[in-house]
Each structure stands twice: as C-alpha cells, then as structure tokens.
Amino acid sequence: QVQLVESGGGLVQPGGSLRLSCAASGFTFSNYAMSWYRQPPGKERELVAYISRAGGTTNYAESVKGRFTISRDNAKNTVYLQMNSLKPEDTAVYYCYTSISFRTYWGQGCQVTVSA
C-alpha cells in the first residue's frame, strides 16, 4: 500500500533552517508528482511546493518563494523540502502529498515550530 512518511521537523529559531524528508513506498515513485502542504494552527491546509515526476518543474507558494526549495531523489524514493530563513509564520504541521489514479495520499505530518 502507498505510504508517505515525513521526518525532519522540530523547533528552530527565526532565521534558521530545517530540511524535511518524505520517504515514499508502495508505488512507482518516479511516475508521480509530489507536493508539500502545511497547516498552520487554526488555519486551513495550504500548498507549499510542488515538484514534477522528474524534478524538472517546481512551483511554490508566494509566501515561501526564495526561502524554500523542493527536490526529489527518485533513486531513494524520497522528496525533500529545504526551508531556510524560517519565520514564525512558517509554524505548521507539514504534510507530504501525492495523487495516484485520482486517489489522494497524505503522510502523517510533521511539526515545524519557529520560535525564539
């Protein structure tokens, strides 16, 4: 079965960096685009970044452009989110996401807290 497992979250000071990883299994990873979403406290889930199957196309939310970078390693079945210059408003649960044959799959989420 499809599994997405995030890791790498934690507590970081404003201006710091974190790298999230999402390990995928149960499907042919290189055949599918991947995305990162986040859900801040008390708010709705929002798209953060998208990457195409081969990694040639990426898109970002305006709020993270220039600070976050999405990448993937198809040999390791893993997608990454490098987050730099973190701000308190980046505090959220971050989720890995994919869609396969019109079904959506989410990871369990990992907490990122940006606070002094």
GUSELUM-694860 format. One record per residue: residue number from 0; residue in one letter; x, y, z of N, C-alpha, C in turn. Coordinates in Angstrom, 3 decimals. Layout:
N
atom mimi=NUM&lose=A&n.xx=X&n.yy=Y&n.zz=Z&ca.xx=X&ca.yy=Y&ca.zz=Z&c.xx=X&c.yy=Y&c.zz=Z $
...
// end
This chain:
116
atom mimi=0&lose=Q&n.xx=0.833&n.yy=-1.180&n.zz=0.000&ca.xx=0.000&ca.yy=0.000&ca.zz=0.000&c.xx=0.881&c.yy=1.247&c.zz=0.000 $
atom mimi=1&lose=V&n.xx=0.287&n.yy=2.344&n.zz=-0.467&ca.xx=1.024&ca.yy=3.599&ca.zz=-0.537&c.xx=1.301&c.yy=4.112&c.zz=0.874 $
atom mimi=2&lose=Q&n.xx=2.552&n.yy=4.468&n.zz=1.096&ca.xx=2.933&ca.yy=5.071&ca.zz=2.373&c.xx=3.826&c.yy=6.266&c.zz=2.119 $
atom mimi=3&lose=L&n.xx=3.571&n.yy=7.332&n.zz=2.859&ca.xx=4.392&ca.yy=8.531&ca.zz=2.842&c.xx=4.761&c.yy=8.834&c.zz=4.286 $
atom mimi=4&lose=V&n.xx=6.049&n.yy=8.896&n.zz=4.566&ca.xx=6.496&ca.yy=9.085&ca.zz=5.944&c.xx=7.429&c.yy=10.286&c.zz=6.013 $
atom mimi=5&lose=E&n.xx=6.966&n.yy=11.335&n.zz=6.683&ca.xx=7.762&ca.yy=12.559&ca.zz=6.810&c.xx=8.697&c.yy=12.471&c.zz=8.017 $
atom mimi=6&lose=S&n.xx=9.791&n.yy=13.199&n.zz=7.920&ca.xx=10.722&ca.yy=13.337&ca.zz=9.034&c.xx=11.477&c.yy=14.648&c.zz=8.891 $
atom mimi=7&lose=G&n.xx=12.124&n.yy=15.055&n.zz=9.994&ca.xx=12.970&ca.yy=16.238&ca.zz=9.936&c.xx=12.398&c.yy=17.484&c.zz=10.576 $
atom mimi=8&lose=G&n.xx=11.179&n.yy=17.406&n.zz=11.081&ca.xx=10.599&ca.yy=18.571&ca.zz=11.734&c.xx=11.232&c.yy=18.842&c.zz=13.084 $
atom mimi=9&lose=G&n.xx=10.810&n.yy=19.941&n.zz=13.700&ca.xx=11.319&ca.yy=20.268&ca.zz=15.022&c.xx=11.151&c.yy=21.733&c.zz=15.348 $
atom mimi=10&lose=L&n.xx=11.856&n.yy=22.158&n.zz=16.391&ca.xx=11.833&ca.yy=23.546&ca.zz=16.845&c.xx=13.076&c.yy=24.256&c.zz=16.338 $
atom mimi=11&lose=V&n.xx=12.893&n.yy=25.421&n.zz=15.743&ca.xx=14.018&ca.yy=26.186&ca.zz=15.210&c.xx=13.780&c.yy=27.665&c.zz=15.489 $
atom mimi=12&lose=Q&n.xx=14.858&n.yy=28.414&n.zz=15.642&ca.xx=14.738&ca.yy=29.851&ca.zz=15.867&c.xx=14.463&c.yy=30.583&c.zz=14.565 $
atom mimi=13&lose=P&n.xx=13.843&n.yy=31.739&n.zz=14.637&ca.xx=13.651&ca.yy=32.543&ca.zz=13.416&c.xx=14.983&c.yy=32.774&c.zz=12.714 $
atom mimi=14&lose=G&n.xx=14.940&n.yy=32.637&n.zz=11.392&ca.xx=16.155&ca.yy=32.759&ca.zz=10.593&c.xx=16.891&c.yy=31.457&c.zz=10.386 $
atom mimi=15&lose=G&n.xx=16.466&n.yy=30.420&n.zz=11.080&ca.xx=17.128&ca.yy=29.122&ca.zz=10.971&c.xx=16.650&c.yy=28.310&c.zz=9.784 $
atom mimi=16&lose=S&n.xx=17.167&n.yy=27.088&n.zz=9.706&ca.xx=16.862&ca.yy=26.197&ca.zz=8.589&c.xx=16.477&c.yy=24.816&c.zz=9.091 $
atom mimi=17&lose=L&n.xx=15.664&n.yy=24.149&n.zz=8.293&ca.xx=15.327&ca.yy=22.748&ca.zz=8.507&c.xx=15.184&c.yy=22.094&c.zz=7.147 $
atom mimi=18&lose=R&n.xx=15.430&n.yy=20.781&n.zz=7.101&ca.xx=15.151&ca.yy=20.019&ca.zz=5.893&c.xx=14.197&c.yy=18.885&c.zz=6.233 $
atom mimi=19&lose=L&n.xx=13.053&n.yy=18.901&n.zz=5.578&ca.xx=12.084&ca.yy=17.823&ca.zz=5.736&c.xx=12.329&c.yy=16.769&c.zz=4.661 $
atom mimi=20&lose=S&n.xx=12.091&n.yy=15.525&n.zz=5.029&ca.xx=12.172&ca.yy=14.410&ca.zz=4.085&c.xx=10.843&c.yy=13.658&c.zz=4.103 $
atom mimi=21&lose=C&n.xx=10.503&n.yy=13.095&n.zz=2.963&ca.xx=9.317&ca.yy=12.259&ca.zz=2.860&c.xx=9.713&c.yy=10.990&c.zz=2.104 $
atom mimi=22&lose=A&n.xx=9.716&n.yy=9.884&n.zz=2.811&ca.xx=10.056&ca.yy=8.594&ca.zz=2.212&c.xx=8.782&c.yy=7.928&c.zz=1.703 $
atom mimi=23&lose=A&n.xx=8.783&n.yy=7.578&n.zz=0.432&ca.xx=7.604&ca.yy=7.002&ca.zz=-0.209&c.xx=7.801&c.yy=5.524&c.zz=-0.480 $
atom mimi=24&lose=S&n.xx=6.712&n.yy=4.780&n.zz=-0.414&ca.xx=6.753&ca.yy=3.362&ca.zz=-0.735&c.xx=5.383&c.yy=2.911&c.zz=-1.210 $
atom mimi=25&lose=G&n.xx=5.356&n.yy=1.762&n.zz=-1.862&ca.xx=4.090&ca.yy=1.181&ca.zz=-2.301&c.xx=3.631&c.yy=1.613&c.zz=-3.677 $
atom mimi=26&lose=F&n.xx=4.433&n.yy=2.421&n.zz=-4.362&ca.xx=4.096&ca.yy=2.828&ca.zz=-5.725&c.xx=5.393&c.yy=3.188&c.zz=-6.446 $
atom mimi=27&lose=T&n.xx=5.285&n.yy=3.353&n.zz=-7.761&ca.xx=6.461&ca.yy=3.706&ca.zz=-8.558&c.xx=6.686&c.yy=5.208&c.zz=-8.441 $
atom mimi=28&lose=F&n.xx=7.543&n.yy=5.573&n.zz=-7.522&ca.xx=7.738&ca.yy=6.960&ca.zz=-7.112&c.xx=8.043&c.yy=7.886&c.zz=-8.292 $
atom mimi=29&lose=S&n.xx=8.885&n.yy=7.438&n.zz=-9.188&ca.xx=9.332&ca.yy=8.303&ca.zz=-10.280&c.xx=8.231&c.yy=8.620&c.zz=-11.280 $
atom mimi=30&lose=N&n.xx=7.081&n.yy=7.957&n.zz=-11.175&ca.xx=5.978&ca.yy=8.194&ca.zz=-12.105&c.xx=5.023&c.yy=9.293&c.zz=-11.658 $
atom mimi=31&lose=Y&n.xx=5.233&n.yy=9.855&n.zz=-10.456&ca.xx=4.236&ca.yy=10.758&ca.zz=-9.899&c.xx=4.841&c.yy=12.031&c.zz=-9.344 $
atom mimi=32&lose=A&n.xx=4.118&n.yy=13.131&n.zz=-9.604&ca.xx=4.480&ca.yy=14.397&ca.zz=-8.985&c.xx=4.247&c.yy=14.315&c.zz=-7.475 $
atom mimi=33&lose=M&n.xx=4.965&n.yy=15.152&n.zz=-6.765&ca.xx=4.854&ca.yy=15.185&ca.zz=-5.309&c.xx=4.688&c.yy=16.632&c.zz=-4.852 $
atom mimi=34&lose=S&n.xx=4.080&n.yy=16.796&n.zz=-3.692&ca.xx=3.877&ca.yy=18.136&ca.zz=-3.139&c.xx=4.071&c.yy=18.133&c.zz=-1.628 $
atom mimi=35&lose=W&n.xx=4.359&n.yy=19.313&n.zz=-1.119&ca.xx=4.337&ca.yy=19.557&ca.zz=0.318&c.xx=3.210&c.yy=20.548&c.zz=0.610 $
atom mimi=36&lose=Y&n.xx=2.433&n.yy=20.240&n.zz=1.621&ca.xx=1.407&ca.yy=21.130&ca.zz=2.138&c.xx=1.750&c.yy=21.440&c.zz=3.595 $
atom mimi=37&lose=R&n.xx=1.083&n.yy=22.461&n.zz=4.125&ca.xx=1.215&ca.yy=22.731&ca.zz=5.554&c.xx=-0.110&c.yy=23.236&c.zz=6.109 $
atom mimi=38&lose=Q&n.xx=-0.294&n.yy=23.027&n.zz=7.405&ca.xx=-1.486&ca.yy=23.503&ca.zz=8.084&c.xx=-1.074&c.yy=24.247&c.zz=9.345 $
atom mimi=39&lose=P&n.xx=-1.106&n.yy=25.589&n.zz=9.285&ca.xx=-0.780&ca.yy=26.372&ca.zz=10.483&c.xx=-1.858&c.yy=26.196&c.zz=11.548 $
atom mimi=40&lose=P&n.xx=-1.551&n.yy=26.487&n.zz=12.793&ca.xx=-2.545&ca.yy=26.347&ca.zz=13.867&c.xx=-3.792&c.yy=27.171&c.zz=13.583 $
atom mimi=41&lose=G&n.xx=-4.957&n.yy=26.536&n.zz=13.642&ca.xx=-6.219&ca.yy=27.233&ca.zz=13.458&c.xx=-6.532&c.yy=27.650&c.zz=12.035 $
atom mimi=42&lose=K&n.xx=-5.727&n.yy=27.201&n.zz=11.082&ca.xx=-5.945&ca.yy=27.596&ca.zz=9.688&c.xx=-6.118&c.yy=26.363&c.zz=8.813 $
atom mimi=43&lose=E&n.xx=-6.479&n.yy=26.613&n.zz=7.556&ca.xx=-6.672&ca.yy=25.511&ca.zz=6.628&c.xx=-5.328&c.yy=25.067&c.zz=6.035 $
atom mimi=44&lose=R&n.xx=-5.329&n.yy=23.843&n.zz=5.547&ca.xx=-4.137&ca.yy=23.308&ca.zz=4.900&c.xx=-3.898&c.yy=24.054&c.zz=3.588 $
atom mimi=45&lose=E&n.xx=-2.621&n.yy=24.330&n.zz=3.294&ca.xx=-2.272&ca.yy=25.085&ca.zz=2.090&c.xx=-1.096&c.yy=24.433&c.zz=1.374 $
atom mimi=46&lose=L&n.xx=-1.080&n.yy=24.606&n.zz=0.049&ca.xx=0.012&ca.yy=24.079&ca.zz=-0.760&c.xx=1.256&c.yy=24.933&c.zz=-0.547 $
atom mimi=47&lose=V&n.xx=2.375&n.yy=24.283&n.zz=-0.315&ca.xx=3.649&ca.yy=24.974&ca.zz=-0.128&c.xx=4.519&c.yy=24.857&c.zz=-1.372 $
atom mimi=48&lose=A&n.xx=4.664&n.yy=23.637&n.zz=-1.884&ca.xx=5.565&ca.yy=23.424&ca.zz=-3.019&c.xx=5.167&c.yy=22.169&c.zz=-3.772 $
atom mimi=49&lose=Y&n.xx=5.499&n.yy=22.172&n.zz=-5.062&ca.xx=5.178&ca.yy=21.075&ca.zz=-5.978&c.xx=6.414&c.yy=20.744&c.zz=-6.799 $
atom mimi=50&lose=I&n.xx=6.573&n.yy=19.445&n.zz=-7.092&ca.xx=7.657&ca.yy=19.046&ca.zz=-7.974&c.xx=7.150&c.yy=17.976&c.zz=-8.927 $
atom mimi=51&lose=S&n.xx=7.521&n.yy=18.088&n.zz=-10.189&ca.xx=7.084&ca.yy=17.132&ca.zz=-11.204&c.xx=7.813&c.yy=15.805&c.zz=-11.055 $
atom mimi=52&lose=R&n.xx=7.404&n.yy=14.830&n.zz=-11.880&ca.xx=7.911&ca.yy=13.461&ca.zz=-11.749&c.xx=9.434&c.yy=13.395&c.zz=-11.803 $
atom mimi=53&lose=A&n.xx=10.006&n.yy=14.066&n.zz=-12.782&ca.xx=11.461&ca.yy=14.005&ca.zz=-12.949&c.xx=12.179&c.yy=15.152&c.zz=-12.235 $
atom mimi=54&lose=G&n.xx=11.403&n.yy=16.047&n.zz=-11.639&ca.xx=12.005&ca.yy=17.156&ca.zz=-10.906&c.xx=12.284&c.yy=18.389&c.zz=-11.746 $
atom mimi=55&lose=G&n.xx=11.895&n.yy=18.367&n.zz=-13.011&ca.xx=12.212&ca.yy=19.494&ca.zz=-13.877&c.xx=11.340&c.yy=20.714&c.zz=-13.681 $
atom mimi=56&lose=T&n.xx=10.182&n.yy=20.521&n.zz=-13.060&ca.xx=9.260&ca.yy=21.626&ca.zz=-12.818&c.xx=8.957&c.yy=21.709&c.zz=-11.335 $
atom mimi=57&lose=T&n.xx=9.099&n.yy=22.912&n.zz=-10.791&ca.xx=8.745&ca.yy=23.161&ca.zz=-9.397&c.xx=7.895&c.yy=24.422&c.zz=-9.314 $
atom mimi=58&lose=N&n.xx=7.033&n.yy=24.452&n.zz=-8.328&ca.xx=6.214&ca.yy=25.631&ca.zz=-8.060&c.xx=6.139&c.yy=25.842&c.zz=-6.554 $
atom mimi=59&lose=Y&n.xx=5.999&n.yy=27.104&n.zz=-6.164&ca.xx=5.993&ca.yy=27.452&ca.zz=-4.746&c.xx=4.885&c.yy=28.442&c.zz=-4.419 $
atom mimi=60&lose=A&n.xx=4.407&n.yy=28.361&n.zz=-3.195&ca.xx=3.533&ca.yy=29.413&ca.zz=-2.690&c.xx=4.329&c.yy=30.709&c.zz=-2.610 $
atom mimi=61&lose=E&n.xx=3.646&n.yy=31.817&n.zz=-2.843&ca.xx=4.334&ca.yy=33.118&ca.zz=-2.817&c.xx=5.026&c.yy=33.360&c.zz=-1.481 $
atom mimi=62&lose=S&n.xx=4.422&n.yy=32.880&n.zz=-0.422&ca.xx=4.937&ca.yy=33.149&ca.zz=0.922&c.xx=6.277&c.yy=32.456&c.zz=1.204 $
atom mimi=63&lose=V&n.xx=6.643&n.yy=31.461&n.zz=0.384&ca.xx=7.897&ca.yy=30.735&ca.zz=0.643&c.xx=8.908&c.yy=30.858&c.zz=-0.492 $
atom mimi=64&lose=K&n.xx=8.537&n.yy=31.512&n.zz=-1.579&ca.xx=9.443&ca.yy=31.663&ca.zz=-2.714&c.xx=10.746&c.yy=32.329&c.zz=-2.282 $
atom mimi=65&lose=G&n.xx=11.844&n.yy=31.745&n.zz=-2.741&ca.xx=13.148&ca.yy=32.289&ca.zz=-2.411&c.xx=13.708&c.yy=31.790&c.zz=-1.086 $
atom mimi=66&lose=R&n.xx=12.873&n.yy=31.123&n.zz=-0.290&ca.xx=13.319&ca.yy=30.604&ca.zz=1.013&c.xx=13.274&c.yy=29.073&c.zz=1.068 $
atom mimi=67&lose=F&n.xx=12.294&n.yy=28.477&n.zz=0.404&ca.xx=12.125&ca.yy=27.023&ca.zz=0.433&c.xx=12.514&c.yy=26.436&c.zz=-0.922 $
atom mimi=68&lose=T&n.xx=13.041&n.yy=25.217&n.zz=-0.890&ca.xx=13.381&ca.yy=24.501&ca.zz=-2.111&c.xx=12.893&c.yy=23.067&c.zz=-2.013 $
atom mimi=69&lose=I&n.xx=12.092&n.yy=22.650&n.zz=-2.989&ca.xx=11.639&ca.yy=21.263&ca.zz=-3.056&c.xx=12.550&c.yy=20.510&c.zz=-4.028 $
atom mimi=70&lose=S&n.xx=12.873&n.yy=19.288&n.zz=-3.687&ca.xx=13.695&ca.yy=18.454&ca.zz=-4.564&c.xx=13.307&c.yy=16.998&c.zz=-4.340 $
atom mimi=71&lose=R&n.xx=13.806&n.yy=16.131&n.zz=-5.215&ca.xx=13.488&ca.yy=14.711&ca.zz=-5.074&c.xx=14.671&c.yy=13.878&c.zz=-5.525 $
atom mimi=72&lose=D&n.xx=14.753&n.yy=12.684&n.zz=-4.957&ca.xx=15.750&ca.yy=11.700&ca.zz=-5.361&c.xx=14.976&c.yy=10.441&c.zz=-5.728 $
atom mimi=73&lose=N&n.xx=14.779&n.yy=10.216&n.zz=-7.010&ca.xx=13.953&ca.yy=9.087&ca.zz=-7.440&c.xx=14.635&c.yy=7.737&c.zz=-7.158 $
atom mimi=74&lose=A&n.xx=15.936&n.yy=7.747&n.zz=-7.017&ca.xx=16.631&ca.yy=6.504&ca.zz=-6.670&c.xx=16.367&c.yy=6.109&c.zz=-5.215 $
atom mimi=75&lose=K&n.xx=16.071&n.yy=7.110&n.zz=-4.388&ca.xx=15.814&ca.yy=6.853&ca.zz=-2.965&c.xx=14.334&c.yy=6.948&c.zz=-2.608 $
atom mimi=76&lose=N&n.xx=13.489&n.yy=7.196&n.zz=-3.615&ca.xx=12.041&ca.yy=7.329&ca.zz=-3.365&c.xx=11.750&c.yy=8.354&c.zz=-2.276 $
atom mimi=77&lose=T&n.xx=12.426&n.yy=9.489&n.zz=-2.369&ca.xx=12.313&ca.yy=10.492&ca.zz=-1.321&c.xx=12.165&c.yy=11.891&c.zz=-1.920 $
atom mimi=78&lose=V&n.xx=11.300&n.yy=12.671&n.zz=-1.314&ca.xx=11.156&ca.yy=14.080&ca.zz=-1.680&c.xx=11.552&c.yy=14.916&c.zz=-0.460 $
atom mimi=79&lose=Y&n.xx=12.169&n.yy=16.050&n.zz=-0.726&ca.xx=12.708&ca.yy=16.894&ca.zz=0.331&c.xx=12.104&c.yy=18.297&c.zz=0.265 $
atom mimi=80&lose=L&n.xx=12.136&n.yy=18.971&n.zz=1.406&ca.xx=11.791&ca.yy=20.387&ca.zz=1.452&c.xx=12.842&c.yy=21.078&c.zz=2.307 $
atom mimi=81&lose=Q&n.xx=13.721&n.yy=21.814&n.zz=1.642&ca.xx=14.724&ca.yy=22.600&ca.zz=2.349&c.xx=14.117&c.yy=23.948&c.zz=2.689 $
atom mimi=82&lose=M&n.xx=14.100&n.yy=24.278&n.zz=3.965&ca.xx=13.466&ca.yy=25.513&ca.zz=4.434&c.xx=14.523&c.yy=26.388&c.zz=5.091 $
atom mimi=83&lose=N&n.xx=14.770&n.yy=27.546&n.zz=4.490&ca.xx=15.749&ca.yy=28.499&ca.zz=5.008&c.xx=15.045&c.yy=29.782&c.zz=5.434 $
atom mimi=84&lose=S&n.xx=15.752&n.yy=30.592&n.zz=6.198&ca.xx=15.215&ca.yy=31.882&ca.zz=6.654&c.xx=13.816&c.yy=31.722&c.zz=7.227 $
atom mimi=85&lose=L&n.xx=13.672&n.yy=30.757&n.zz=8.096&ca.xx=12.348&ca.yy=30.445&ca.zz=8.646&c.xx=11.806&c.yy=31.585&c.zz=9.491 $
atom mimi=86&lose=K&n.xx=10.496&n.yy=31.751&n.zz=9.401&ca.xx=9.773&ca.yy=32.809&ca.zz=10.128&c.xx=8.751&c.yy=32.170&c.zz=11.068 $
atom mimi=87&lose=P&n.xx=8.347&n.yy=32.887&n.zz=12.093&ca.xx=7.317&ca.yy=32.325&ca.zz=12.988&c.xx=6.056&c.yy=31.913&c.zz=12.239 $
atom mimi=88&lose=E&n.xx=5.727&n.yy=32.614&n.zz=11.185&ca.xx=4.515&ca.yy=32.269&ca.zz=10.418&c.xx=4.669&c.yy=30.992&c.zz=9.597 $
atom mimi=89&lose=D&n.xx=5.855&n.yy=30.420&n.zz=9.565&ca.xx=6.055&ca.yy=29.111&ca.zz=8.929&c.xx=5.681&c.yy=27.967&c.zz=9.873 $
atom mimi=90&lose=T&n.xx=5.382&n.yy=28.291&n.zz=11.121&ca.xx=4.978&ca.yy=27.263&ca.zz=12.086&c.xx=3.722&c.yy=26.555&c.zz=11.600 $
atom mimi=91&lose=A&n.xx=3.799&n.yy=25.233&n.zz=11.503&ca.xx=2.691&ca.yy=24.449&ca.zz=10.950&c.xx=3.032&c.yy=22.966&c.zz=11.040 $
atom mimi=92&lose=V&n.xx=2.020&n.yy=22.154&n.zz=10.780&ca.xx=2.265&ca.yy=20.739&ca.zz=10.507&c.xx=2.453&c.yy=20.623&c.zz=9.000 $
atom mimi=93&lose=Y&n.xx=3.545&n.yy=20.005&n.zz=8.585&ca.xx=3.879&ca.yy=19.863&ca.zz=7.172&c.xx=3.569&c.yy=18.440&c.zz=6.714 $
atom mimi=94&lose=Y&n.xx=2.901&n.yy=18.350&n.zz=5.546&ca.xx=2.460&ca.yy=17.071&ca.zz=5.014&c.xx=3.023&c.yy=16.835&c.zz=3.617 $
atom mimi=95&lose=C&n.xx=3.401&n.yy=15.620&n.zz=3.372&ca.xx=3.776&ca.yy=15.146&ca.zz=2.051&c.xx=2.504&c.yy=14.645&c.zz=1.353 $
atom mimi=96&lose=Y&n.xx=2.411&n.yy=14.857&n.zz=0.041&ca.xx=1.172&ca.yy=14.535&ca.zz=-0.677&c.xx=1.478&c.yy=14.024&c.zz=-2.080 $
atom mimi=97&lose=T&n.xx=0.663&n.yy=13.065&n.zz=-2.532&ca.xx=0.648&ca.yy=12.695&ca.zz=-3.926&c.xx=-0.744&c.yy=12.232&c.zz=-4.324 $
atom mimi=98&lose=S&n.xx=-0.981&n.yy=12.201&n.zz=-5.616&ca.xx=-2.240&ca.yy=11.721&ca.zz=-6.148&c.xx=-1.942&c.yy=10.634&c.zz=-7.174 $
atom mimi=99&lose=I&n.xx=-2.601&n.yy=9.504&n.zz=-7.016&ca.xx=-2.386&ca.yy=8.362&ca.zz=-7.906&c.xx=-3.746&c.yy=7.847&c.zz=-8.343 $
atom mimi=100&lose=S&n.xx=-3.974&n.yy=7.853&n.zz=-9.654&ca.xx=-5.246&ca.yy=7.355&ca.zz=-10.204&c.xx=-6.439&c.yy=7.982&c.zz=-9.489 $
atom mimi=101&lose=F&n.xx=-6.394&n.yy=9.293&n.zz=-9.340&ca.xx=-7.476&ca.yy=10.091&ca.zz=-8.762&c.xx=-7.690&c.yy=9.846&c.zz=-7.271 $
atom mimi=102&lose=R&n.xx=-6.792&n.yy=9.128&n.zz=-6.631&ca.xx=-6.832&ca.yy=8.984&ca.zz=-5.179&c.xx=-5.714&c.yy=9.824&c.zz=-4.587 $
atom mimi=103&lose=T&n.xx=-5.999&n.yy=10.414&n.zz=-3.447&ca.xx=-5.016&ca.yy=11.268&ca.zz=-2.794&c.xx=-4.419&c.yy=10.556&c.zz=-1.590 $
atom mimi=104&lose=Y&n.xx=-3.135&n.yy=10.803&n.zz=-1.383&ca.xx=-2.414&ca.yy=10.164&ca.zz=-0.290&c.xx=-1.635&c.yy=11.222&c.zz=0.480 $
atom mimi=105&lose=W&n.xx=-1.702&n.yy=11.129&n.zz=1.804&ca.xx=-1.025&ca.yy=12.076&ca.zz=2.680&c.xx=-0.128&c.yy=11.330&c.zz=3.667 $
atom mimi=106&lose=G&n.xx=0.957&n.yy=11.959&n.zz=4.026&ca.xx=1.746&ca.yy=11.450&ca.zz=5.124&c.xx=1.080&c.yy=11.792&c.zz=6.441 $
atom mimi=107&lose=Q&n.xx=1.716&n.yy=11.377&n.zz=7.524&ca.xx=1.130&ca.yy=11.609&ca.zz=8.852&c.xx=1.380&c.yy=13.033&c.zz=9.343 $
atom mimi=108&lose=G&n.xx=2.284&n.yy=13.728&n.zz=8.673&ca.xx=2.593&ca.yy=15.103&ca.zz=9.049&c.xx=3.730&c.yy=15.202&c.zz=10.030 $
atom mimi=109&lose=C&n.xx=4.466&n.yy=16.304&n.zz=9.965&ca.xx=5.495&ca.yy=16.555&ca.zz=10.968&c.xx=5.441&c.yy=18.023&c.zz=11.375 $
atom mimi=110&lose=Q&n.xx=5.645&n.yy=18.247&n.zz=12.646&ca.xx=5.512&ca.yy=19.581&ca.zz=13.224&c.xx=6.786&c.yy=20.387&c.zz=12.996 $
atom mimi=111&lose=V&n.xx=6.606&n.yy=21.605&n.zz=12.515&ca.xx=7.682&ca.yy=22.583&ca.zz=12.432&c.xx=7.258&c.yy=23.787&c.zz=13.258 $
atom mimi=112&lose=T&n.xx=8.077&n.yy=24.129&n.zz=14.227&ca.xx=7.794&ca.yy=25.273&ca.zz=15.091&c.xx=8.958&c.yy=26.254&c.zz=14.998 $
atom mimi=113&lose=V&n.xx=8.633&n.yy=27.492&n.zz=14.631&ca.xx=9.648&ca.yy=28.539&ca.zz=14.520&c.xx=9.399&c.yy=29.547&c.zz=15.633 $
atom mimi=114&lose=S&n.xx=10.299&n.yy=29.562&n.zz=16.593&ca.xx=10.095&ca.yy=30.407&ca.zz=17.763&c.xx=11.424&c.yy=30.694&c.zz=18.436 $
atom mimi=115&lose=A&n.xx=11.509&n.yy=31.894&n.zz=18.988&ca.xx=12.703&ca.yy=32.245&ca.zz=19.753&c.xx=12.616&c.yy=31.700&c.zz=21.183 $
// end
